């Protein structure tokens, strides 16, 4: 698998993609970096299209 250019972690929910990172210190939390819509081999985040 190649590294994700958007975030270290990706959650797939149907056609949605949620890109996030996990911070453990000082307090554990999940930081959502982007939410996109999958369209074939591309993801649309706002008006930007990211080639996968």
PyMOL Python script that loads the backbone (N, CA, C, O; Angstrom):
from pymol import cmd

cmd.read_pdbstr("""\
ATOM      1  N   UNK A   1       0.827  -1.189   0.000  1.00  0.00           N
ATOM      2  CA  UNK A   1       0.000   0.000   0.000  1.00  0.00           C
ATOM      3  C   UNK A   1       0.871   1.252   0.000  1.00  0.00           C
ATOM      4  O   UNK A   1       1.866   1.324   0.721  1.00  0.00           O
ATOM      5  N   UNK A   2       0.501   2.214  -0.794  1.00  0.00           N
ATOM      6  CA  UNK A   2       1.265   3.461  -0.798  1.00  0.00           C
ATOM      7  C   UNK A   2       0.720   4.403   0.271  1.00  0.00           C
ATOM      8  O   UNK A   2      -0.451   4.307   0.637  1.00  0.00           O
ATOM      9  N   UNK A   3       1.550   5.306   0.773  1.00  0.00           N
ATOM     10  CA  UNK A   3       1.096   6.229   1.817  1.00  0.00           C
ATOM     11  C   UNK A   3       0.011   7.181   1.313  1.00  0.00           C
ATOM     12  O   UNK A   3       0.014   7.584   0.150  1.00  0.00           O
ATOM     13  N   UNK A   4      -0.901   7.525   2.194  1.00  0.00           N
ATOM     14  CA  UNK A   4      -1.975   8.454   1.869  1.00  0.00           C
ATOM     15  C   UNK A   4      -1.418   9.876   1.927  1.00  0.00           C
ATOM     16  O   UNK A   4      -0.843  10.257   2.947  1.00  0.00           O
ATOM     17  N   UNK A   5      -1.571  10.682   0.856  1.00  0.00           N
ATOM     18  CA  UNK A   5      -1.007  12.038   0.852  1.00  0.00           C
ATOM     19  C   UNK A   5      -1.796  13.031   1.700  1.00  0.00           C
ATOM     20  O   UNK A   5      -1.313  14.134   1.960  1.00  0.00           O
ATOM     21  N   UNK A   6      -2.980  12.668   2.127  1.00  0.00           N
ATOM     22  CA  UNK A   6      -3.837  13.606   2.854  1.00  0.00           C
ATOM     23  C   UNK A   6      -3.686  13.464   4.358  1.00  0.00           C
ATOM     24  O   UNK A   6      -3.561  14.465   5.064  1.00  0.00           O
ATOM     25  N   UNK A   7      -3.696  12.236   4.856  1.00  0.00           N
ATOM     26  CA  UNK A   7      -3.655  12.001   6.303  1.00  0.00           C
ATOM     27  C   UNK A   7      -3.147  10.592   6.580  1.00  0.00           C
ATOM     28  O   UNK A   7      -3.165   9.738   5.693  1.00  0.00           O
ATOM     29  N   UNK A   8      -2.692  10.346   7.808  1.00  0.00           N
ATOM     30  CA  UNK A   8      -2.206   9.008   8.141  1.00  0.00           C
ATOM     31  C   UNK A   8      -3.309   7.938   8.185  1.00  0.00           C
ATOM     32  O   UNK A   8      -3.028   6.755   7.993  1.00  0.00           O
ATOM     33  N   UNK A   9      -4.557   8.346   8.435  1.00  0.00           N
ATOM     34  CA  UNK A   9      -5.664   7.388   8.557  1.00  0.00           C
ATOM     35  C   UNK A   9      -6.826   7.803   7.672  1.00  0.00           C
ATOM     36  O   UNK A   9      -7.053   8.989   7.432  1.00  0.00           O
ATOM     37  N   UNK A  10      -7.568   6.787   7.183  1.00  0.00           N
ATOM     38  CA  UNK A  10      -8.725   7.029   6.321  1.00  0.00           C
ATOM     39  C   UNK A  10      -9.860   6.110   6.756  1.00  0.00           C
ATOM     40  O   UNK A  10      -9.665   4.904   6.905  1.00  0.00           O
ATOM     41  N   UNK A  11     -11.040   6.677   6.958  1.00  0.00           N
ATOM     42  CA  UNK A  11     -12.236   5.915   7.282  1.00  0.00           C
ATOM     43  C   UNK A  11     -13.136   5.951   6.055  1.00  0.00           C
ATOM     44  O   UNK A  11     -13.439   7.024   5.532  1.00  0.00           O
ATOM     45  N   UNK A  12     -13.565   4.771   5.594  1.00  0.00           N
ATOM     46  CA  UNK A  12     -14.415   4.669   4.406  1.00  0.00           C
ATOM     47  C   UNK A  12     -15.836   4.326   4.831  1.00  0.00           C
ATOM     48  O   UNK A  12     -16.074   3.324   5.504  1.00  0.00           O
ATOM     49  N   UNK A  13     -16.777   5.180   4.424  1.00  0.00           N
ATOM     50  CA  UNK A  13     -18.192   4.984   4.734  1.00  0.00           C
ATOM     51  C   UNK A  13     -18.950   5.137   3.415  1.00  0.00           C
ATOM     52  O   UNK A  13     -19.297   6.248   3.014  1.00  0.00           O
ATOM     53  N   UNK A  14     -19.198   4.022   2.751  1.00  0.00           N
ATOM     54  CA  UNK A  14     -19.832   4.095   1.433  1.00  0.00           C
ATOM     55  C   UNK A  14     -18.960   4.910   0.499  1.00  0.00           C
ATOM     56  O   UNK A  14     -17.788   4.586   0.304  1.00  0.00           O
ATOM     57  N   UNK A  15     -19.517   5.970  -0.084  1.00  0.00           N
ATOM     58  CA  UNK A  15     -18.771   6.843  -0.986  1.00  0.00           C
ATOM     59  C   UNK A  15     -18.048   7.973  -0.272  1.00  0.00           C
ATOM     60  O   UNK A  15     -17.376   8.776  -0.919  1.00  0.00           O
ATOM     61  N   UNK A  16     -18.169   8.055   1.038  1.00  0.00           N
ATOM     62  CA  UNK A  16     -17.488   9.111   1.797  1.00  0.00           C
ATOM     63  C   UNK A  16     -16.126   8.639   2.276  1.00  0.00           C
ATOM     64  O   UNK A  16     -15.922   7.458   2.554  1.00  0.00           O
ATOM     65  N   UNK A  17     -15.201   9.581   2.366  1.00  0.00           N
ATOM     66  CA  UNK A  17     -13.880   9.311   2.928  1.00  0.00           C
ATOM     67  C   UNK A  17     -13.608  10.363   4.002  1.00  0.00           C
ATOM     68  O   UNK A  17     -13.742  11.562   3.759  1.00  0.00           O
ATOM     69  N   UNK A  18     -13.229   9.901   5.181  1.00  0.00           N
ATOM     70  CA  UNK A  18     -12.880  10.793   6.280  1.00  0.00           C
ATOM     71  C   UNK A  18     -11.399  10.589   6.554  1.00  0.00           C
ATOM     72  O   UNK A  18     -10.970   9.478   6.864  1.00  0.00           O
ATOM     73  N   UNK A  19     -10.620  11.653   6.443  1.00  0.00           N
ATOM     74  CA  UNK A  19      -9.176  11.596   6.651  1.00  0.00           C
ATOM     75  C   UNK A  19      -8.868  12.215   8.007  1.00  0.00           C
ATOM     76  O   UNK A  19      -9.299  13.326   8.314  1.00  0.00           O
ATOM     77  N   UNK A  20      -8.108  11.468   8.814  1.00  0.00           N
ATOM     78  CA  UNK A  20      -7.876  11.929  10.181  1.00  0.00           C
ATOM     79  C   UNK A  20      -6.523  11.475  10.698  1.00  0.00           C
ATOM     80  O   UNK A  20      -5.862  10.623  10.105  1.00  0.00           O
ATOM     81  N   UNK A  21      -6.124  12.070  11.828  1.00  0.00           N
ATOM     82  CA  UNK A  21      -4.929  11.647  12.542  1.00  0.00           C
ATOM     83  C   UNK A  21      -5.280  11.495  14.012  1.00  0.00           C
ATOM     84  O   UNK A  21      -6.225  12.115  14.501  1.00  0.00           O
ATOM     85  N   UNK A  22      -4.524  10.678  14.706  1.00  0.00           N
ATOM     86  CA  UNK A  22      -4.756  10.424  16.123  1.00  0.00           C
ATOM     87  C   UNK A  22      -3.613  11.043  16.908  1.00  0.00           C
ATOM     88  O   UNK A  22      -2.443  10.764  16.646  1.00  0.00           O
ATOM     89  N   UNK A  23      -3.961  11.887  17.874  1.00  0.00           N
ATOM     90  CA  UNK A  23      -2.973  12.484  18.767  1.00  0.00           C
ATOM     91  C   UNK A  23      -3.144  11.848  20.141  1.00  0.00           C
ATOM     92  O   UNK A  23      -4.239  11.864  20.701  1.00  0.00           O
ATOM     93  N   UNK A  24      -2.087  11.300  20.675  1.00  0.00           N
ATOM     94  CA  UNK A  24      -2.179  10.604  21.957  1.00  0.00           C
ATOM     95  C   UNK A  24      -1.744  11.462  23.133  1.00  0.00           C
ATOM     96  O   UNK A  24      -2.227  11.266  24.249  1.00  0.00           O
ATOM     97  N   UNK A  25      -0.843  12.409  22.907  1.00  0.00           N
ATOM     98  CA  UNK A  25      -0.340  13.232  24.004  1.00  0.00           C
ATOM     99  C   UNK A  25      -0.579  14.692  23.708  1.00  0.00           C
ATOM    100  O   UNK A  25      -0.487  15.067  22.539  1.00  0.00           O
ATOM    101  N   UNK A  26      -0.873  15.534  24.652  1.00  0.00           N
ATOM    102  CA  UNK A  26      -1.031  15.260  26.076  1.00  0.00           C
ATOM    103  C   UNK A  26      -2.367  14.596  26.402  1.00  0.00           C
ATOM    104  O   UNK A  26      -2.459  13.839  27.369  1.00  0.00           O
ATOM    105  N   UNK A  27      -3.407  14.872  25.605  1.00  0.00           N
ATOM    106  CA  UNK A  27      -4.706  14.222  25.810  1.00  0.00           C
ATOM    107  C   UNK A  27      -5.091  13.501  24.521  1.00  0.00           C
ATOM    108  O   UNK A  27      -4.984  14.083  23.441  1.00  0.00           O
ATOM    109  N   UNK A  28      -5.540  12.239  24.611  1.00  0.00           N
ATOM    110  CA  UNK A  28      -5.931  11.510  23.398  1.00  0.00           C
ATOM    111  C   UNK A  28      -7.082  12.205  22.660  1.00  0.00           C
ATOM    112  O   UNK A  28      -8.081  12.598  23.264  1.00  0.00           O
ATOM    113  N   UNK A  29      -6.915  12.347  21.334  1.00  0.00           N
ATOM    114  CA  UNK A  29      -7.995  12.925  20.526  1.00  0.00           C
ATOM    115  C   UNK A  29      -7.805  12.541  19.072  1.00  0.00           C
ATOM    116  O   UNK A  29      -6.706  12.195  18.639  1.00  0.00           O
ATOM    117  N   UNK A  30      -8.892  12.606  18.332  1.00  0.00           N
ATOM    118  CA  UNK A  30      -8.877  12.355  16.897  1.00  0.00           C
ATOM    119  C   UNK A  30      -9.121  13.698  16.213  1.00  0.00           C
ATOM    120  O   UNK A  30     -10.072  14.408  16.539  1.00  0.00           O
ATOM    121  N   UNK A  31      -8.256  14.035  15.264  1.00  0.00           N
ATOM    122  CA  UNK A  31      -8.360  15.295  14.540  1.00  0.00           C
ATOM    123  C   UNK A  31      -8.760  14.973  13.103  1.00  0.00           C
ATOM    124  O   UNK A  31      -8.014  14.310  12.382  1.00  0.00           O
ATOM    125  N   UNK A  32      -9.939  15.442  12.688  1.00  0.00           N
ATOM    126  CA  UNK A  32     -10.411  15.222  11.318  1.00  0.00           C
ATOM    127  C   UNK A  32      -9.785  16.282  10.429  1.00  0.00           C
ATOM    128  O   UNK A  32      -9.954  17.479  10.660  1.00  0.00           O
ATOM    129  N   UNK A  33      -9.060  15.836   9.413  1.00  0.00           N
ATOM    130  CA  UNK A  33      -8.350  16.742   8.523  1.00  0.00           C
ATOM    131  C   UNK A  33      -9.152  17.084   7.272  1.00  0.00           C
ATOM    132  O   UNK A  33      -9.046  18.193   6.748  1.00  0.00           O
ATOM    133  N   UNK A  34      -9.957  16.129   6.791  1.00  0.00           N
ATOM    134  CA  UNK A  34     -10.746  16.370   5.583  1.00  0.00           C
ATOM    135  C   UNK A  34     -11.836  15.315   5.456  1.00  0.00           C
ATOM    136  O   UNK A  34     -11.708  14.200   5.963  1.00  0.00           O
ATOM    137  N   UNK A  35     -12.913  15.691   4.767  1.00  0.00           N
ATOM    138  CA  UNK A  35     -13.995  14.768   4.427  1.00  0.00           C
ATOM    139  C   UNK A  35     -14.221  14.922   2.925  1.00  0.00           C
ATOM    140  O   UNK A  35     -14.394  16.035   2.428  1.00  0.00           O
ATOM    141  N   UNK A  36     -14.218  13.808   2.212  1.00  0.00           N
ATOM    142  CA  UNK A  36     -14.366  13.867   0.770  1.00  0.00           C
ATOM    143  C   UNK A  36     -15.374  12.867   0.250  1.00  0.00           C
ATOM    144  O   UNK A  36     -15.860  12.006   0.984  1.00  0.00           O
ATOM    145  N   UNK A  37     -15.681  12.996  -1.040  1.00  0.00           N
ATOM    146  CA  UNK A  37     -16.606  12.099  -1.724  1.00  0.00           C
ATOM    147  C   UNK A  37     -15.825  11.365  -2.801  1.00  0.00           C
ATOM    148  O   UNK A  37     -15.181  11.992  -3.642  1.00  0.00           O
ATOM    149  N   UNK A  38     -15.880  10.038  -2.778  1.00  0.00           N
ATOM    150  CA  UNK A  38     -15.166   9.200  -3.740  1.00  0.00           C
ATOM    151  C   UNK A  38     -15.926   9.172  -5.046  1.00  0.00           C
ATOM    152  O   UNK A  38     -17.127   8.901  -5.071  1.00  0.00           O
ATOM    153  N   UNK A  39     -15.217   9.454  -6.142  1.00  0.00           N
ATOM    154  CA  UNK A  39     -15.784   9.413  -7.493  1.00  0.00           C
ATOM    155  C   UNK A  39     -14.810   8.632  -8.371  1.00  0.00           C
ATOM    156  O   UNK A  39     -13.825   9.186  -8.862  1.00  0.00           O
ATOM    157  N   UNK A  40     -15.087   7.353  -8.564  1.00  0.00           N
ATOM    158  CA  UNK A  40     -14.218   6.432  -9.310  1.00  0.00           C
ATOM    159  C   UNK A  40     -12.845   6.381  -8.666  1.00  0.00           C
ATOM    160  O   UNK A  40     -12.731   5.908  -7.535  1.00  0.00           O
ATOM    161  N   UNK A  41     -11.786   6.854  -9.341  1.00  0.00           N
ATOM    162  CA  UNK A  41     -10.456   6.805  -8.755  1.00  0.00           C
ATOM    163  C   UNK A  41      -9.992   8.182  -8.262  1.00  0.00           C
ATOM    164  O   UNK A  41      -8.794   8.446  -8.158  1.00  0.00           O
ATOM    165  N   UNK A  42     -10.959   9.047  -7.963  1.00  0.00           N
ATOM    166  CA  UNK A  42     -10.663  10.386  -7.460  1.00  0.00           C
ATOM    167  C   UNK A  42     -11.497  10.652  -6.211  1.00  0.00           C
ATOM    168  O   UNK A  42     -12.547  10.043  -6.009  1.00  0.00           O
ATOM    169  N   UNK A  43     -11.017  11.561  -5.385  1.00  0.00           N
ATOM    170  CA  UNK A  43     -11.776  12.006  -4.217  1.00  0.00           C
ATOM    171  C   UNK A  43     -11.941  13.515  -4.322  1.00  0.00           C
ATOM    172  O   UNK A  43     -10.973  14.244  -4.538  1.00  0.00           O
ATOM    173  N   UNK A  44     -13.166  13.972  -4.168  1.00  0.00           N
ATOM    174  CA  UNK A  44     -13.451  15.406  -4.211  1.00  0.00           C
ATOM    175  C   UNK A  44     -13.579  15.910  -2.775  1.00  0.00           C
ATOM    176  O   UNK A  44     -14.435  15.460  -2.013  1.00  0.00           O
ATOM    177  N   UNK A  45     -12.699  16.861  -2.426  1.00  0.00           N
ATOM    178  CA  UNK A  45     -12.732  17.503  -1.118  1.00  0.00           C
ATOM    179  C   UNK A  45     -13.011  18.974  -1.373  1.00  0.00           C
ATOM    180  O   UNK A  45     -12.126  19.724  -1.786  1.00  0.00           O
ATOM    181  N   UNK A  46     -14.250  19.380  -1.121  1.00  0.00           N
ATOM    182  CA  UNK A  46     -14.654  20.737  -1.489  1.00  0.00           C
ATOM    183  C   UNK A  46     -14.610  20.853  -3.000  1.00  0.00           C
ATOM    184  O   UNK A  46     -15.225  20.057  -3.708  1.00  0.00           O
ATOM    185  N   UNK A  47     -13.880  21.846  -3.495  1.00  0.00           N
ATOM    186  CA  UNK A  47     -13.736  22.015  -4.949  1.00  0.00           C
ATOM    187  C   UNK A  47     -12.471  21.359  -5.478  1.00  0.00           C
ATOM    188  O   UNK A  47     -12.252  21.327  -6.689  1.00  0.00           O
ATOM    189  N   UNK A  48     -11.640  20.840  -4.593  1.00  0.00           N
ATOM    190  CA  UNK A  48     -10.374  20.216  -4.998  1.00  0.00           C
ATOM    191  C   UNK A  48     -10.582  18.738  -5.314  1.00  0.00           C
ATOM    192  O   UNK A  48     -11.317  18.047  -4.609  1.00  0.00           O
ATOM    193  N   UNK A  49      -9.936  18.252  -6.373  1.00  0.00           N
ATOM    194  CA  UNK A  49      -9.996  16.851  -6.747  1.00  0.00           C
ATOM    195  C   UNK A  49      -8.622  16.239  -6.512  1.00  0.00           C
ATOM    196  O   UNK A  49      -7.609  16.749  -6.989  1.00  0.00           O
ATOM    197  N   UNK A  50      -8.607  15.131  -5.766  1.00  0.00           N
ATOM    198  CA  UNK A  50      -7.362  14.438  -5.445  1.00  0.00           C
ATOM    199  C   UNK A  50      -7.340  13.117  -6.210  1.00  0.00           C
ATOM    200  O   UNK A  50      -8.244  12.293  -6.075  1.00  0.00           O
ATOM    201  N   UNK A  51      -6.292  12.926  -7.015  1.00  0.00           N
ATOM    202  CA  UNK A  51      -6.122  11.691  -7.796  1.00  0.00           C
ATOM    203  C   UNK A  51      -5.574  10.606  -6.869  1.00  0.00           C
ATOM    204  O   UNK A  51      -4.615  10.853  -6.137  1.00  0.00           O
ATOM    205  N   UNK A  52      -6.163   9.415  -6.886  1.00  0.00           N
ATOM    206  CA  UNK A  52      -5.686   8.322  -6.057  1.00  0.00           C
ATOM    207  C   UNK A  52      -4.864   7.334  -6.852  1.00  0.00           C
ATOM    208  O   UNK A  52      -4.383   6.345  -6.300  1.00  0.00           O
TER     209      UNK A  52
END
""", "prot")
cmd.dss("prot")
cmd.show_as("cartoon", "prot")
cmd.util.cbc("prot")
cmd.orient("prot")
